[in-house]
Amino acid sequence: MRVRFWGTRGSIATPGPSTVRFGGNTLCVELITNHGERLIFDCGTGARPLGMDLNHSVPRPLRATILLSHTHWDHIQGFPFFAPLFVPGNEFTICAPEGVGSSLANVLSGQMEFTYFPVKLDQLPAKISFRDLTEGQHNINGIGVKAQYLNHPATCLGYRIETDGVVVLYLTDHEPFSETLWRSDAPPGMLESILHAGDRRHAEFMRGADLVIHDSQYTPREYQTKKNWGHSTHEYAVDLAAAAGVRHLALIHHDPLHDDAKVLEIEQQAIALAEKTPTRPHVFCAYEGCDVMVHPLRRPNSPEAIQQAVPAKPQRRLSVLIVDDDPNIHLLVEAALAKDYDVLTAEDGEEGLQRLESSHPDMVVLDLNMPNLGGIAVLKKLRADPKSSSLPVLVLTVSGNEASTRAAFEAGATDFLTKPFTIPQLNTRVSTCFARVFSS
């Protein structure tokens, strides 16, 4: 399998003399299987040089699948300049997470309105089809593709590609679920030692991969002021890759403020960190023009496919119960969710259990510290009752320490989010919890 990097920058393109080594184009990565099937991850400005190369080097007609992680502008802004779209006979299937707020075709055509671009989407000569993806297993032209939701303010998917005897993952625009990665009562560096279930699930998604392409936009110091922006540090990426037994780790989504010297410094720090881990993955910062051949390596059985069978999506409007003693939180959560869900409220744990019995909500957003009956006690009662044992519960609390996080997951929390939070962040975490239950 061949993997080529055409754009490695995040947020905005940064061409110029200070970004020559690692490149200034936003994300675009090409994967070519041994049988000639072509996958393209994201369509940032790197899609332009990729398109020019394809027009000159690949026989027509060209067929490819474009897997968008999400539709933030830096991931689609190169789409109108992707030259193969202007060639009759070429065929493209464009995939993106379901529920981007509008149809995928409308999102892409939005940046091609005549106000912004001289050619409309429906005027492109190539044949274009669209496919919404949810979390789970997919077959794309005979290639096994597993999709998993990432932790980003917008609905965002990571992709695990399994073909040609190798495993490659594309994981951009993902943020740690917890500031604390390792449990204090377990040895660091092991999957089972990861504190937050979200971080552990993310690492398990990478397990045994030959190549992981992972977001590493910030340094640990920068991340302290960039929380909730939806991006990782190189330390987080290395720690999880090492715990997951990854062979090669390519760091991407370089910050627009990082020049070549800074990216090189991050690369050296990441390599040094990897060398201290038991599995010692090969780590590098991806650059434009980087061309990687991924060869099979005999390994233990790969992890089971995620969500092979899931329930059908409900046709009714879903409801969310907020259990919190702070009326300001009620207002904030309602502002975040009322457009898409019916929102119910309760002021403490006892009232919350009563509302659950009378209203049967589809999900609970639960505070931990409340009078009368705290969140942990509510969780335990829910999980002990067969009627609510699988009800999604998002813990929303100011107590983000290890003890609270561990207690919540041990009691049965589905997800854990600390206050303060942003409205897009909460909305995405709620929709992700629902999508895992109801996606098809």
C-alpha positions in Angstrom: 0.0 0.0 0.0 1.2 3.5 -0.8 0.3 6.6 1.2 1.2 10.1 -0.1 0.9 13.4 1.8 -0.2 16.4 -0.3 -1.2 18.7 2.5 -0.3 18.4 6.2 -1.2 21.9 7.6 -4.2 22.6 9.9 -6.6 25.5 10.2 -5.4 27.7 7.3 -2.9 27.3 4.5 0.5 28.9 5.3 2.7 29.0 2.1 5.9 30.9 2.4 9.7 30.7 3.0 9.2 29.5 6.7 7.1 26.5 5.7 9.1 25.0 2.8 10.2 21.8 4.6 6.9 20.6 5.9 4.6 22.5 3.6 1.9 25.1 3.8 -1.1 23.3 2.3 -4.0 22.1 4.4 -4.8 18.4 4.8 -5.0 16.0 1.9 -3.7 12.5 2.0 -3.8 9.9 -0.8 -3.9 6.1 -0.2 -3.5 3.7 -3.1 -4.0 -0.1 -2.6 -2.1 -2.8 -4.3 -5.0 -3.3 -6.7 -5.1 0.4 -7.6 -8.1 1.5 -5.6 -7.6 5.1 -4.5 -8.9 6.8 -1.3 -8.4 10.5 -0.6 -8.6 11.7 2.9 -9.8 15.3 3.1 -9.7 18.0 0.4 -7.8 20.9 1.9 -5.6 23.0 -0.4 -3.3 20.0 -0.8 -6.0 18.6 -3.1 -4.9 21.0 -5.8 -1.4 19.6 -6.3 -2.8 16.1 -6.0 -5.3 16.8 -8.7 -2.7 18.2 -11.0 -0.6 15.0 -10.5 -3.5 12.7 -11.1 -4.4 14.5 -14.3 -0.9 13.9 -15.6 0.0 10.5 -14.2 -3.2 8.4 -14.0 -5.0 7.0 -17.1 -8.6 8.1 -17.6 -11.2 7.6 -16.5 -10.2 8.2 -12.9 -12.2 6.7 -10.1 -11.6 7.5 -6.4 -13.4 7.8 -3.1 -12.9 11.0 -1.0 -13.3 10.4 2.7 -13.9 13.7 4.5 -13.2 13.7 8.2 -15.7 16.6 8.5 -16.6 19.7 6.6 -14.7 22.5 8.4 -13.3 24.8 5.7 -9.7 23.8 6.0 -10.7 20.2 5.1 -12.8 21.1 2.0 -11.4 24.4 0.6 -9.3 22.6 -2.0 -12.3 20.8 -3.4 -13.2 23.4 -6.1 -9.6 23.4 -7.3 -9.3 19.6 -7.6 -8.7 19.4 -11.4 -10.0 15.8 -12.0 -13.5 17.1 -11.2 -13.4 19.0 -14.4 -12.7 15.9 -16.6 -15.7 14.1 -18.1 -15.8 10.4 -17.4 -14.1 10.6 -14.0 -16.1 9.3 -11.1 -15.9 10.2 -7.4 -17.8 9.1 -4.4 -17.5 11.7 -1.6 -18.1 10.4 2.0 -18.5 12.4 5.1 -20.1 12.0 8.6 -23.8 11.9 8.6 -25.5 14.9 10.1 -23.2 17.8 9.0 -26.2 20.2 9.4 -27.1 20.1 5.7 -26.7 17.6 2.9 -23.1 17.0 1.9 -23.9 18.2 -1.6 -25.3 21.5 -0.2 -22.2 22.0 2.0 -19.8 21.6 -0.8 -21.9 23.6 -3.2 -22.1 26.4 -0.7 -18.4 27.4 -1.2 -19.0 27.1 -5.0 -21.8 29.6 -5.2 -21.2 32.2 -7.9 -20.4 34.8 -5.2 -17.3 32.8 -4.3 -16.5 30.6 -7.3 -17.2 30.8 -11.0 -18.2 27.1 -11.4 -21.2 25.6 -9.6 -21.1 22.0 -8.2 -23.7 20.8 -10.6 -21.7 22.1 -13.5 -18.7 19.9 -12.9 -18.2 17.4 -15.7 -17.1 14.5 -13.6 -19.7 12.1 -12.1 -20.1 12.8 -8.3 -22.0 10.8 -5.8 -22.4 11.4 -2.1 -22.5 9.0 0.8 -23.2 9.7 4.5 -21.2 7.6 6.9 -21.9 6.7 10.5 -19.7 5.0 13.1 -19.1 1.4 12.3 -18.0 -1.0 9.5 -18.2 0.0 5.8 -17.2 -1.6 2.6 -15.9 0.8 0.0 -15.0 -0.8 -3.3 -13.9 -4.0 -1.5 -11.8 -2.1 1.1 -12.7 -2.5 4.8 -13.3 0.9 6.3 -14.1 1.3 10.0 -15.3 4.8 11.1 -15.2 6.1 14.6 -16.3 9.4 16.0 -13.6 11.8 17.2 -13.7 14.4 19.9 -14.1 17.6 18.0 -16.6 20.5 18.2 -18.1 19.4 14.9 -19.2 15.9 14.1 -15.9 14.3 12.9 -15.0 10.8 11.8 -11.7 8.9 12.0 -11.1 6.1 9.5 -9.4 2.7 9.9 -8.4 1.1 6.6 -7.8 -2.6 6.5 -6.6 -4.0 3.2 -3.5 -5.5 1.5 -2.7 -7.1 4.9 -2.0 -3.8 6.5 -3.9 -1.3 8.7 -3.8 2.5 8.2 -5.7 5.0 10.3 -6.5 8.7 9.5 -7.3 10.5 12.8 -7.4 14.3 12.4 -9.1 17.0 14.5 -9.3 15.0 17.7 -8.9 16.3 21.3 -8.1 14.3 24.4 -11.2 13.5 26.4 -9.4 14.1 29.7 -6.4 16.2 30.8 -5.2 13.2 32.8 -4.4 10.3 30.5 -3.2 7.6 33.0 -4.9 6.2 36.1 -2.7 6.7 39.2 -3.4 3.2 40.4 -2.1 1.4 37.3 1.2 1.4 35.4 1.2 4.0 32.6 1.6 3.0 29.0 -1.0 0.2 28.9 -4.5 0.4 27.3 -6.2 -0.7 30.5 -4.4 2.1 32.4 -6.1 4.9 30.4 -8.4 6.9 32.7 -11.2 8.2 30.4 -13.2 5.6 28.4 -13.1 7.9 25.4 -9.3 8.1 25.3 -9.1 4.3 25.9 -11.6 3.7 23.0 -9.5 6.0 20.8 -6.4 4.0 21.5 -8.1 0.7 21.0 -9.2 1.9 17.6 -5.5 2.2 16.7 -4.5 -1.2 18.1 -2.0 -3.0 16.1 -2.0 -0.5 13.2 0.9 -0.3 10.7 0.5 3.4 10.2 -1.5 6.0 12.2 -1.9 9.5 10.8 -2.8 11.6 13.8 -3.6 15.2 14.7 -0.8 16.9 16.8 -1.5 20.6 16.3 -0.4 21.9 19.7 2.5 21.6 22.1 1.4 20.7 25.7 1.9 24.3 26.7 -0.2 25.6 23.8 -2.9 23.2 24.6 -3.6 24.8 28.0 -5.1 27.8 26.2 -6.7 25.8 23.3 -8.9 23.4 25.2 -12.2 22.6 23.5 -10.8 23.6 20.1 -10.7 19.9 19.1 -7.0 19.2 18.6 -4.3 17.0 20.2 -0.7 17.4 21.3 2.2 15.3 20.0 2.6 13.8 23.5 -1.0 12.5 23.5 -0.6 11.0 20.0 2.7 9.3 20.9 1.4 7.9 24.3 -1.7 6.4 22.7 0.1 5.0 19.7 2.7 3.3 21.9 0.0 1.8 24.1 -1.8 0.6 21.1 1.2 -1.1 19.5 1.3 1.1 16.5 4.3 0.6 14.1 4.5 4.0 12.5 3.0 7.3 13.6 2.7 10.3 11.3 1.9 13.6 13.0 -0.2 16.0 11.0 -2.4 19.2 11.2 0.6 21.4 11.9 -0.4 24.6 13.5 -0.3 27.7 11.1 1.9 29.5 13.7 4.5 26.7 13.6 7.3 27.3 11.1 9.6 24.6 9.9 11.9 25.0 12.9 9.1 24.6 15.3 7.6 21.5 13.6 11.1 20.0 13.5 11.5 20.7 17.2 8.1 18.9 17.9 9.2 16.0 15.7 12.4 15.6 17.7 10.5 15.7 21.0 8.0 13.2 19.8 10.8 10.8 18.7 12.5 11.1 22.0 9.2 10.4 23.8 8.5 7.3 21.6 12.0 5.9 22.3 11.2 5.8 26.0 8.1 3.6 25.5 8.3 -0.2 25.5 6.9 -0.5 21.9 9.0 2.4 20.5 6.8 3.3 17.5 8.6 5.1 14.5 7.4 8.7 14.7 7.7 11.5 12.2 6.0 14.8 11.3 4.5 14.3 7.8 5.4 16.8 5.1 4.2 17.6 1.7 5.6 15.1 -0.8 6.1 12.4 1.9 5.6 9.1 0.2 5.3 6.0 2.4 5.1 2.3 1.4 3.3 0.3 4.0 4.1 -3.4 4.0 2.4 -6.2 5.9 3.8 -7.5 9.2 2.6 -10.6 10.9 0.7 -9.7 14.0 -1.8 -11.1 16.5 -5.4 -11.1 15.6 -6.7 -7.6 15.0 -9.5 -6.3 17.3 -13.0 -7.1 16.5 -14.8 -4.8 14.1 -16.8 -2.2 15.8 -20.6 -2.1 15.7 -21.2 -4.8 13.0 -24.9 -4.6 13.8 -26.7 -1.7 15.3 -30.4 -0.7 15.8 -32.2 1.3 13.2 -32.3 5.0 13.6 -35.6 6.2 15.3 -37.9 8.3 13.2 -39.2 10.4 16.2 -37.6 13.4 17.8 -35.3 12.3 20.7 -35.4 13.7 24.2 -32.7 14.6 26.7 -33.1 15.0 30.4 -30.8 17.5 32.2 -30.3 16.7 35.9 -28.4 19.6 37.5 -29.0 21.9 40.5 -27.7 24.9 38.6 -30.4 26.8 36.7 -27.8 28.5 34.6 -26.6 25.1 33.3 -30.3 24.3 32.4 -30.4 27.4 30.3 -27.0 26.7 28.6 -27.8 23.1 27.9 -31.2 24.0 26.5 -29.6 26.6 24.3 -27.2 23.9 22.9 -29.8 21.2 22.4 -33.3 22.5 22.0 -33.0 22.9 18.2 -32.5 19.1 17.7 -33.9 17.5 20.9 -36.8 17.8 23.3 -35.2 19.0 26.5 -36.4 18.1 30.0 -35.0 19.4 33.3 -34.6 18.2 36.9 -33.0 20.1 39.8 -31.6 17.2 41.7 -31.1 13.4 41.6 -34.4 12.5 43.2 -36.4 14.7 40.8 -34.3 13.3 38.0 -35.3 9.7 38.8 -38.9 10.8 38.9 -38.7 12.5 35.5 -37.1 9.3 34.1 -40.0 7.2 35.3 -42.7 9.6 34.0 -41.1 10.9 30.8 -38.7 8.1 29.6 -36.1 10.3 28.0 -33.6 8.9 25.4 -30.6 10.3 27.2 -29.5 11.9 30.5 -27.1 14.8 31.0 -26.1 14.4 34.6 -24.3 16.5 37.2 -22.3 14.8 39.9 -22.6 17.1 42.8 -26.2 17.8 43.7 -28.3 17.9 46.9 -30.6 15.1 48.1 -29.1 12.5 45.6 -25.8 12.9 43.8 -25.0 11.9 40.3 -23.1 8.7 41.1 -26.0 7.4 43.2 -28.3 8.2 40.2 -26.0 6.4 37.8 -26.0 3.3 40.0 -29.8 3.2 40.2 -30.1 3.6 36.5 -27.7 0.8 35.7 -29.3 -1.5 38.3 -32.7 -1.1 36.6 -33.1 -3.2 33.4 -35.2 -0.5 31.8 -32.4 2.1 32.0 -29.3 -0.2 32.1 -28.3 0.9 28.5 -29.6 4.5 28.6 -26.9 6.9 27.4 -25.7 9.1 30.3 -23.3 12.0 29.7 -21.8 13.2 33.0 -21.4 17.0 33.0 -19.5 18.2 36.0 -17.0 20.7 37.3 -15.2 17.9 39.1 -12.7 16.8 36.4 -10.2 15.1 38.7 -9.2 11.5 38.4 -11.4 10.3 41.3 -14.5 11.8 39.8 -13.7 10.5 36.3 -13.0 7.0 37.5 -16.1 6.9 39.8 -18.4 8.0 36.9 -17.2 5.4 34.5 -17.2 2.7 37.1 -20.8 3.6 37.9 -21.7 3.3 34.2 -21.3 6.7 32.6 -21.4 6.7 28.8 -19.3 9.8 28.5 -17.7 12.4 30.8 -17.4 16.2 30.1 -16.1 18.8 32.4 -17.4 22.3 33.0 -16.8 24.9 31.5 -17.8 23.6 28.1 -18.8 25.2 24.8 -22.2 24.8 23.1 -20.7 23.1 20.0 -18.7 20.8 22.2 -21.7 19.7 24.2 -23.9 19.3 21.1 -21.3 17.1 19.4 -20.8 14.9 22.5 -24.6 14.4 22.8 -25.1 13.7 19.1 -22.1 11.3 19.2 -23.6 9.3 22.1 -26.9 9.1 20.2 -25.2 8.1 16.9 -23.4 5.2 18.5 -26.8 3.9 19.7 -28.9 4.5 16.7 -26.6 4.6 13.7 -27.2 2.1 10.9 
